[in-house]
Amino acid sequence: MVKAKTQWSNKGFSMVEVVVATIVMTMLMVSVIAYIQYSGEIWQSGYSKISGVNYMRMTTEILRQDLMRAVAIATPSAVLGGNATPTSLLNYRIAGLPGSFTIRIATDSDLLLRLSNGVAAMNNRIAKNVASFSVTRLSTWTLQIHIQIHNDVAEEDGTYRIIASDTLSFMAPGAG
């Protein structure tokens, strides 16, 4: 009687090896995806901070240039005592231009520059996403302006994160 020989080929992978390899690859892919997502969040946060600082620099430069041309700054009024009270409104006039300028925060957190000559008024947005804007007259000639800008997107708890803050102190030619 002739026995039939059955040969098993050792050239393939067993089912256990395939399952173990799949589990290992899945764990690697999950960790790589988590790393990429975390890196993206870090990059977005850094980009947001850099953009906020650049935006703040542009906003304060606009304010500085405009106030350096002022001939009279009405609000806030001059400090009589030693305690200066900050206000959220800045009112001034510029030589050669009719009317007065007012800088204030609108209800939608825009920093607005309003030109009013008694007959007509024009609004111009200086900055958006302004969390706070305060002006303090430190002396007859010195003003201090504090601005904070918040992020566009609300955090999970509904609040907005402050991404830039700057205090601008200078001697305005028309502050007195």
Secondary structure, 3 states (H helix, E strand, C coil): CCCCCCCCCCCCCCHHHHHHHHHHHHHHHHHHHHHHHHHHHHHHHHHHHHHHHHHHHHHHHHHHHHHHCEEEEEECCCCCCCCCCCECCEEEEECCCCCEEEEEECCCCCEEEEEECCCCEEEEEEECCEEEEEEEECCCCEEEEEEEEECCCCCCCCCCCEEEEEEEEEECCCCC
